[in-house]
């Protein structure tokens, strides 16, 4: 497949960069902008691979050839079909869904010339048949992705294009007349648990870790989604609403910030800062949106400066007056990532911590990992955990998360006993169900529900039917599954406590990241024997707490409005009286010598919470900054001033 920025000619250089700069054998290799997976496939025999791409057709290829370790046998299908590939290539094309023929061939109203009518009809037949076999359970997941990969890789060979799908040719190229043939691919077995993702890189990098991170971002403003929109539509086969002469599918949510001159520097800085990998290798063009000085500075700010290397590889890409081909380079950057939480231990003296990473040390990664709630709960504090958690006491007897919501803070508490409280009884029932089920049974039930109800990012009809079913049965696990396919993954109810969040078309689904978040969350609540209760905060039995217990409060914010505090969802709304009652409760805790912390905002969109500001004067106020650093002083800010109010100071807490 011809692909923008393919690294097929750079593979040996990348391998040499790794072998030259990394002396000790590493275990994992992450290809976070995978594209067609050429780099992942090259390094698969050597490492456990993590691959990722935001485009679904790329994800399909990675699932088939990277995550999978065996060539599919099609054992069930072979009971009725002798040769699946031959069947798909040669059977009669009786189609109900002719989306490709109707929209990307001369047979359609728009008369687009991406494919001949014969090949377009064949593509529809193959795509329909693969989906049918999956639905009838004649093929398993590995076989499903393998067949889709074969189709996706076959399509460019009969496409009437110059290289990408941004436009089609006005006259037929001779390749377009060829009959589409499905290639077979060998699947390498590296005997490792490889993993593929279909996520935004800036989200994914916060949840993965490993040894080598290879970064191959877009270089210029050419977005990949519109350039490969036809492959994306064949991969998803979701009958999108097409626009324009070329029949473009919607791609607003697939735009990459790495293709934006105004956003790329900040995105790259965020990616490098959040990368929990020991080594970073980056390929980039000298004609790219980021200049090499900025890249070098960013890498050195987050890495060990003495390990930085830059190799310039002549790259004859442009033959125009704009660029002199002798001045165009493919850059290969390398640096060893530094982390304040990494401790290097001398192998002969394992008790001795040292600071020189160039000596023969083995790396022990002690980086704190915060568990993320499996729910996208409005007002959730996951992004602020790196600021909040260091400000909370350790070795607590009982930790009370008084307004737990999604539970991001409580789940990460250092305590002997954990109590989650929320007025939303439906939410507490869900958490209680998580705590009471065997993890393997929970995951099995979720996946079976998704299959049985045919839930997907595009099947709104099944979503609505399942939502109606949940509102009649109220099974808490079904509620979680429902949220996975809902708009913004959120929980929303009407005044009758009926779930009414709309469908999350083309975005919301039960992803690998969501499953991992759920697994980590459930493991923690089960090991901690967490308790889930639904008291109004004024009636919570705080009198039972002692001085080594702790109360964390993240109430609805008086000067903001969310679906949980507007009084229109069947739950109690938050008022000025509620605010004052909470302050009285916290004052009583302080009188008893019980530590507490309160999350809130002093200002938001020009409004001030004067009641909070006045009350907080007698306690310690920590202003939480957007760059996730901490300070305990007042500053003038615009926008929201997120604060953590505590009845103890940091110095006082450390001396306890």
C-alpha positions in Angstrom: 0.0 0.0 0.0 1.3 3.4 -0.9 1.1 5.5 2.2 2.1 9.1 3.0 5.3 9.1 5.0 5.8 5.3 4.9 9.1 4.3 6.6 9.8 1.3 4.5 13.1 2.9 3.3 14.1 3.9 6.8 13.7 0.7 8.7 17.4 -0.1 8.8 18.2 3.4 10.0 15.7 3.1 12.8 17.1 -0.3 13.8 20.7 1.1 13.7 19.6 4.1 15.8 18.3 1.7 18.5 21.3 -0.7 18.5 23.8 2.2 18.6 22.2 4.1 21.4 20.6 1.4 23.6 23.1 -1.1 24.9 20.8 -3.3 27.0 18.2 -5.5 25.3 14.7 -3.9 25.7 11.4 -5.8 25.9 8.7 -3.5 24.5 8.5 -1.3 21.4 5.6 1.1 20.9 4.7 2.4 17.4 2.2 5.1 18.4 1.6 6.4 14.9 1.4 3.1 13.1 -0.1 3.9 9.7 0.1 0.7 7.7 2.2 -0.9 10.4 5.4 -1.3 8.4 7.6 -0.4 11.4 5.6 -2.5 13.9 5.9 -5.6 11.6 9.6 -5.1 11.1 10.3 -5.0 14.9 7.8 -7.6 15.9 10.3 -10.5 15.9 12.5 -8.6 18.4 10.0 -7.0 20.8 6.6 -7.1 22.4 4.7 -4.6 20.2 2.3 -1.8 21.2 0.8 -0.3 18.0 -1.8 2.5 17.6 -3.4 4.6 15.0 -6.5 6.9 15.1 -7.7 5.6 11.7 -9.8 2.5 11.9 -8.5 0.8 8.8 -5.0 1.0 10.2 -6.2 -0.5 13.5 -7.7 -3.4 11.6 -4.3 -4.1 10.0 -2.5 -4.0 13.4 -5.1 -6.3 15.0 -4.6 -8.9 12.2 -0.8 -8.7 11.8 0.6 -7.3 15.0 -1.7 -8.3 17.9 -2.4 -11.7 16.4 0.4 -14.3 16.5 -1.0 -17.0 14.3 -2.3 -17.3 10.8 -6.1 -17.9 11.0 -7.3 -21.4 10.2 -11.0 -20.6 9.5 -11.9 -24.0 11.0 -15.6 -23.2 11.4 -15.9 -21.6 8.0 -14.1 -24.5 6.3 -17.0 -26.8 7.3 -19.1 -25.2 4.6 -16.6 -23.3 2.3 -13.5 -24.9 0.9 -11.5 -21.8 0.3 -12.7 -18.5 1.9 -10.4 -16.2 -0.2 -11.4 -17.9 -3.4 -15.1 -17.7 -2.4 -14.9 -14.0 -1.7 -13.1 -13.3 -5.0 -15.3 -15.3 -7.3 -18.8 -15.9 -5.9 -21.8 -14.2 -7.4 -22.2 -10.7 -6.0 -25.7 -10.6 -4.8 -25.6 -7.6 -2.5 -28.2 -5.8 -0.4 -25.8 -3.0 0.6 -24.1 -1.5 -2.4 -22.6 1.5 -0.7 -19.3 1.4 -2.4 -20.7 0.8 -5.9 -23.3 3.5 -5.4 -20.9 6.1 -4.1 -17.4 5.4 -5.5 -18.1 4.0 -9.0 -19.7 5.3 -12.2 -22.8 3.3 -11.4 -23.7 5.8 -8.7 -25.5 9.1 -9.1 -22.3 11.1 -8.5 -20.4 9.0 -11.1 -17.2 9.0 -9.1 -14.4 7.0 -10.6 -12.5 5.5 -7.7 -13.3 1.9 -8.8 -14.9 0.3 -11.8 -18.4 -0.8 -11.2 -17.3 -4.4 -11.2 -14.6 -4.0 -8.6 -16.9 -1.7 -6.4 -19.6 -4.3 -6.5 -17.0 -7.0 -5.5 -15.8 -4.8 -2.6 -19.4 -4.5 -1.4 -19.9 -8.2 -1.6 -16.7 -9.1 0.3 -17.4 -6.5 3.0 -21.0 -7.7 3.4 -20.0 -11.3 3.5 -17.2 -10.8 6.1 -19.7 -9.0 8.3 -22.3 -11.8 7.8 -19.8 -14.5 8.7 -18.9 -12.6 11.9 -22.6 -12.2 12.8 -23.2 -15.9 12.2 -20.1 -16.7 14.3 -18.5 -18.6 11.4 -15.3 -16.6 12.0 -13.7 -15.5 15.2 -12.3 -12.1 15.9 -8.8 -12.9 14.6 -10.2 -14.3 11.3 -12.5 -11.3 11.0 -9.7 -8.8 11.2 -7.5 -10.9 8.9 -10.1 -10.9 6.1 -10.7 -7.2 6.5 -6.9 -6.6 6.3 -6.7 -8.6 3.1 -9.5 -6.5 1.6 -8.0 -3.2 2.7 -4.6 -4.1 1.3 -6.2 -5.3 -2.0 -8.2 -2.1 -2.6 -5.3 0.2 -3.5 -4.2 -2.2 -6.3 -7.5 -1.5 -8.2 -8.0 2.1 -7.1 -8.1 4.8 -9.8 -5.9 7.3 -7.9 -2.4 8.7 -8.0 -1.6 7.6 -4.4 -4.2 8.8 -2.0 -8.0 9.1 -2.0 -8.1 12.9 -1.9 -9.2 12.7 -5.5 -9.8 10.2 -8.3 -8.4 10.3 -11.8 -10.6 11.6 -14.6 -9.4 8.8 -16.9 -9.0 5.2 -16.0 -5.6 4.0 -15.0 -4.8 0.5 -16.3 -4.6 -0.9 -12.7 -8.3 0.0 -12.1 -9.3 -2.6 -14.8 -7.7 -5.4 -12.9 -9.9 -7.8 -11.0 -9.5 -7.3 -7.2 -7.5 -10.1 -5.6 -7.2 -10.7 -1.9 -3.6 -11.2 -0.8 -2.6 -13.6 2.0 -0.2 -12.4 4.7 2.1 -14.4 6.9 1.6 -13.7 10.6 4.8 -13.6 12.7 4.7 -15.2 16.1 6.9 -13.4 18.5 5.5 -15.4 21.5 4.6 -12.2 23.2 1.4 -10.4 24.2 1.2 -7.7 21.6 -1.5 -5.0 21.8 -3.1 -2.7 19.3 -5.1 0.5 19.9 -7.4 2.8 18.0 -6.9 5.9 20.1 -5.8 9.5 20.0 -2.1 9.5 20.8 -2.4 12.2 23.5 -5.0 10.2 25.4 -3.3 6.8 24.9 0.2 7.9 26.0 -1.2 8.6 29.5 -2.2 4.9 30.0 0.6 2.9 28.5 4.2 2.4 29.4 7.2 0.5 28.0 10.8 0.6 26.9 11.1 2.1 23.4 8.6 4.7 22.1 8.9 5.2 18.3 7.1 8.4 17.1 6.4 9.1 13.5 3.8 11.9 13.5 2.5 13.7 10.4 5.0 16.2 9.1 2.7 18.8 7.4 -0.8 20.1 7.1 -2.1 17.1 5.0 -4.6 15.4 7.2 -4.6 11.6 6.8 -8.3 11.1 7.4 -9.4 12.8 4.1 -6.6 11.3 2.1 -7.7 7.8 3.0 -11.4 8.4 3.5 -12.4 5.6 1.1 -10.3 3.0 3.0 -11.8 4.2 6.2 -15.3 3.8 4.9 -14.6 0.3 3.6 -13.1 -0.6 7.0 -16.0 0.8 9.0 -18.7 0.1 6.4 -21.0 2.5 8.3 -22.8 4.2 5.4 -21.7 7.7 6.3 -23.2 10.8 4.8 -20.8 11.8 2.0 -20.0 15.3 0.8 -18.3 17.0 -2.1 -17.1 15.9 -5.5 -14.9 13.2 -4.0 -17.5 11.8 -1.6 -15.7 12.7 1.6 -16.8 11.1 4.9 -17.0 13.3 8.0 -13.6 13.5 9.6 -13.8 16.5 11.9 -13.2 14.2 15.0 -10.2 12.6 13.2 -8.2 15.8 12.5 -4.7 15.5 14.0 -3.3 18.4 15.9 0.1 17.3 14.6 -1.1 18.7 11.2 -1.8 22.1 12.6 0.9 24.7 12.6 -0.7 26.4 15.6 -1.2 23.3 17.7 1.7 20.9 16.8 4.3 22.3 19.2 2.0 22.1 22.2 0.8 18.6 21.2 4.4 17.3 20.8 5.4 18.8 24.2 2.5 17.1 25.8 3.2 13.8 24.1 6.9 13.8 25.3 6.1 14.9 28.8 3.5 12.2 29.3 5.6 9.4 27.7 6.3 6.7 30.3 9.0 5.1 28.2 12.7 4.7 28.8 13.8 5.5 25.3 12.3 7.8 22.6 13.1 7.5 18.9 11.5 10.1 16.6 11.5 10.3 12.8 10.6 13.7 11.3 11.2 15.7 8.1 13.4 18.8 7.8 10.4 20.3 5.9 8.0 19.6 8.8 5.8 22.0 10.8 8.1 21.6 13.8 11.7 22.8 13.5 14.6 20.7 14.7 15.7 23.2 17.3 12.2 23.0 19.0 12.3 19.2 18.8 15.7 19.0 20.3 14.9 21.4 23.1 11.7 19.6 24.0 13.4 16.2 24.1 16.3 17.5 26.2 13.9 19.1 28.7 12.3 15.7 29.3 15.3 13.5 28.7 18.9 13.0 29.8 20.7 15.6 27.7 23.9 13.7 27.4 22.1 10.9 25.5 20.6 13.1 22.8 21.5 12.2 19.2 20.3 13.5 15.9 21.0 11.8 12.6 20.3 13.6 9.3 19.5 11.3 6.4 19.4 12.8 2.9 15.9 12.3 1.5 15.2 13.0 -2.2 11.6 13.8 -1.9 11.1 17.1 -3.7 12.2 17.9 -7.2 10.8 21.4 -7.6 12.0 24.9 -7.3 10.6 25.1 -3.7 13.1 22.7 -2.2 16.6 21.8 -3.2 16.7 18.0 -2.8 20.2 18.2 -1.3 18.7 20.2 1.6 15.9 17.9 2.5 16.5 15.4 5.3 14.8 12.8 7.2 15.7 13.4 10.9 16.1 10.6 13.4 16.1 11.8 17.0 17.0 9.7 20.0 17.0 10.4 23.7 16.8 8.5 26.9 13.8 9.7 28.8 14.3 10.9 32.3 11.8 10.5 35.2 12.0 11.8 38.7 10.3 8.5 39.7 12.9 6.3 38.1 15.6 4.9 40.5 18.8 3.4 39.0 20.2 0.6 41.2 23.8 -0.7 40.9 23.4 -4.3 40.1 26.2 -5.5 42.5 24.8 -3.4 45.3 21.0 -3.4 45.0 20.5 -1.4 48.2 22.5 1.6 46.8 20.6 4.2 44.8 22.7 6.2 42.4 22.1 9.0 39.9 24.4 8.1 36.9 22.3 6.3 34.3 25.3 5.5 32.1 26.8 3.0 34.6 25.8 -0.7 34.5 22.5 -0.3 36.3 19.2 -2.0 36.0 16.2 0.4 35.8 13.4 0.0 38.4 10.5 2.1 37.3 8.7 3.4 40.5 6.5 5.8 38.6 3.1 6.3 40.4 0.2 5.0 38.3 -3.1 6.5 39.0 -6.1 4.3 38.5 -8.8 5.9 36.3 -12.5 5.5 36.8 -14.2 3.4 34.2 -16.8 6.2 33.9 -16.6 9.5 32.2 -18.3 11.3 35.1 -18.8 15.1 34.8 -16.4 16.9 37.1 -14.1 13.9 37.5 -10.7 14.7 38.9 -8.5 12.2 37.0 -6.6 15.0 35.2 -5.9 16.7 38.5 -4.7 13.6 40.4 -1.1 14.4 39.9 -1.8 17.7 41.9 -4.4 16.4 44.4 -2.9 13.1 45.6 0.4 14.5 46.8 -1.6 17.0 49.0 -3.5 14.2 50.7 -2.5 12.3 53.9 -1.0 8.9 53.7 -1.6 5.8 55.9 -5.2 6.7 56.6 -7.4 4.4 58.5 -10.7 5.3 56.8 -10.9 7.4 53.6 -14.4 8.8 52.9 -15.0 10.0 49.4 -18.1 11.9 50.4 -19.2 13.0 46.9 -17.5 10.2 45.0 -19.0 10.5 41.5 -16.7 8.4 39.3 -14.5 7.7 42.3 -11.1 8.9 40.8 -9.8 10.3 44.0 -11.0 7.6 46.4 -9.8 4.7 44.3 -6.2 6.1 44.5 -6.3 6.7 48.3 -3.6 5.3 50.6 -5.9 3.8 53.3 -7.0 0.7 55.3 -10.7 1.2 54.7 -12.4 2.9 51.7 -15.9 4.3 51.7 -17.5 5.7 48.5 -20.6 7.8 49.1 -22.9 9.4 46.5 -26.5 10.4 46.5 -26.9 8.8 43.1 -28.1 5.4 44.2 -28.0 4.0 40.6 -24.3 4.8 40.4 -23.6 3.1 43.8 -25.5 0.0 42.7 -23.2 -0.2 39.6 -20.1 0.1 41.7 -21.4 -2.5 44.2 -22.1 -4.9 41.3 -18.5 -4.4 40.1 -17.2 -5.2 43.6 -19.4 -8.3 44.1 -18.6 -10.1 40.7 -15.7 -12.2 39.8 -13.7 -10.1 37.4 -13.6 -12.7 34.6 -17.4 -13.1 34.9 -17.9 -9.3 34.7 -15.8 -9.0 31.6 -17.5 -12.0 30.0 -20.9 -10.5 30.7 -20.0 -7.2 29.2 -18.6 -8.7 26.0 -21.5 -11.1 25.6 -24.0 -8.2 26.1 -22.3 -6.2 23.4 -22.3 -9.1 21.0 -25.9 -10.2 21.8 -27.3 -6.7 21.3 -25.0 -6.0 18.3 -23.8 -2.7 19.8 -21.3 -0.7 17.9 -20.3 2.9 17.1 -22.7 3.0 14.2 -25.7 0.9 15.2 -28.0 3.5 16.8 -31.1 1.3 16.4 -29.6 -1.4 18.6 -28.4 1.2 21.1 -31.9 2.7 21.5 -33.4 -0.8 21.9 -30.9 -1.7 24.5 -31.5 1.6 26.3 -35.2 0.8 26.4 -34.4 -2.6 27.7 -32.2 -1.2 30.5 -34.9 1.2 31.6 -37.2 -1.7 32.1 -34.8 -4.1 33.8 -32.3 -1.7 35.6 -29.4 -4.2 35.5 -26.3 -2.2 36.8 -23.9 -4.0 34.5 -26.1 -3.2 31.5 -25.9 0.5 32.6 -22.2 0.4 32.3 -22.4 -1.2 28.8 -24.9 1.4 27.8 -22.6 4.3 28.9 -19.8 2.8 26.7 -21.9 3.6 23.6 -23.5 6.8 24.8 -22.6 10.4 23.9 -19.4 11.4 25.6 -19.6 8.1 27.6 -21.7 9.9 30.2 -24.5 8.9 32.6 -27.6 11.0 32.2 -31.1 10.4 33.6 -34.5 12.2 33.4 -36.7 13.0 36.4 -38.0 9.5 36.5 -34.4 8.1 36.8 -34.7 6.7 33.3 -31.5 6.7 31.3 -31.8 9.2 28.4 -28.3 9.9 27.2 -28.2 9.8 23.3 -26.1 7.6 21.1 -22.4 8.4 20.7 -22.3 7.8 16.9 -18.8 7.1 15.4 -17.0 7.8 18.7 -18.3 5.9 21.7 -17.4 2.2 22.1 -16.0 -0.3 24.6 -12.4 0.2 23.7 -9.3 -1.5 25.0 -8.5 1.5 27.1 -11.9 1.4 28.7 -11.6 -2.3 29.5 -8.2 -1.7 31.1 -9.6 1.2 33.2 -12.4 -1.1 34.4 -10.0 -4.0 35.2 -7.7 -1.8 37.3 -10.7 -0.1 39.1 -12.4 -3.4 39.9 -9.2 -5.0 41.2 -8.7 -2.1 43.6 -12.2 -1.9 45.0 -12.2 -5.7 45.5 -8.8 -5.8 47.2 -9.7 -2.8 49.4 -13.1 -4.3 50.3 -14.6 -0.9 49.4 -18.0 0.1 50.8 -20.6 1.9 48.7 -23.3 3.9 50.4 -25.8 6.6 49.4 -26.2 9.2 52.2 -27.1 12.8 51.8 -23.9 14.4 53.1 -25.7 16.0 56.0 -26.8 12.5 57.2 -23.5 10.6 56.6 -22.4 9.2 60.0 -19.3 11.4 60.3 -19.5 11.1 64.1 -18.0 7.6 63.8 -14.7 8.9 62.4 -11.6 9.4 64.4 -8.4 11.5 64.0 -6.6 9.1 61.7 -9.6 9.1 59.3 -9.9 11.5 56.3 -12.8 13.0 54.4 -12.5 14.2 50.8 -15.2 16.3 49.3 -15.8 17.1 45.6 -19.4 18.5 45.7 -21.3 20.1 42.8 -19.9 23.5 42.2 -22.2 26.4 43.1 -21.1 28.6 40.2 -21.1 25.9 37.5 -23.9 23.7 36.3 -23.6 20.0 35.4 -26.2 17.4 34.7 -25.7 16.1 38.3 -26.6 19.4 40.1 -29.1 21.2 37.9 -32.1 19.6 39.6 -33.5 18.3 36.3 -32.3 14.7 36.5 -34.3 13.3 39.4 -31.6 13.9 41.9 -31.2 16.7 44.5 -29.9 19.9 43.1 -27.1 22.0 44.7 -28.0 25.4 46.2 -26.5 28.1 48.3 -28.0 26.4 51.4 -26.3 23.1 50.4 -23.0 25.0 50.1 -23.4 26.6 53.6 -24.4 23.2 55.1 -21.3 21.6 53.7 -19.0 24.3 55.2 -20.7 23.8 58.6 -20.0 20.0 58.3 -16.4 20.5 57.5 -16.0 23.0 60.4 -17.3 20.3 62.7 -14.8 17.8 61.4 -12.0 20.4 62.0 -13.1 20.8 65.6 -12.9 17.1 66.1 -9.3 17.1 64.6 -10.3 15.1 61.5 -8.5 16.1 58.4 -10.4 17.0 55.2 -9.9 18.3 51.7 -12.4 20.1 49.6 -12.2 20.5 45.8 -14.0 23.5 44.3 -13.5 26.6 42.2 -13.1 30.2 43.4 -13.9 31.7 40.1 -15.4 30.4 36.8 -16.1 32.3 33.6 -16.2 35.6 35.4 -18.2 34.4 38.4 -16.9 34.3 42.0 -17.9 32.0 44.7 -17.7 34.6 47.5 -19.1 32.3 50.1 -16.4 29.8 49.5 -13.6 32.4 49.3 -14.6 33.9 52.6 -15.0 30.5 54.4 -11.6 29.2 53.0 -9.7 32.1 54.6 -9.3 30.1 57.8 -7.8 27.1 56.0 -5.0 26.3 53.6 -5.8 26.9 49.9 -3.9 25.1 47.2 -4.4 26.6 43.7 -4.3 23.9 41.1 -2.7 25.1 37.9 -3.4 24.1 34.3 0.2 22.8 34.0 -0.5 20.4 36.8 2.0 21.9 39.2 1.1 23.1 42.7 1.2 26.4 44.6 -0.2 27.5 47.9 -0.5 31.2 47.3 -3.1 33.5 45.7 -2.6 34.6 42.1 -4.7 36.5 39.6 -6.2 34.1 37.1 -8.6 34.2 34.3 -11.0 31.3 33.6 -11.5 28.8 36.3 -9.5 28.9 39.5 -9.6 25.3 40.7 -8.6 24.9 44.3 -8.1 22.3 47.0 -8.9 23.6 50.5 -7.4 21.6 53.4 -7.5 22.0 57.2 -3.8 21.1 57.4 -0.7 22.4 55.8 1.8 20.3 53.9 4.5 20.7 56.5 2.1 19.9 59.3 0.9 16.8 57.4 4.4 15.4 56.8 5.2 15.7 60.5 2.2 13.7 61.6 
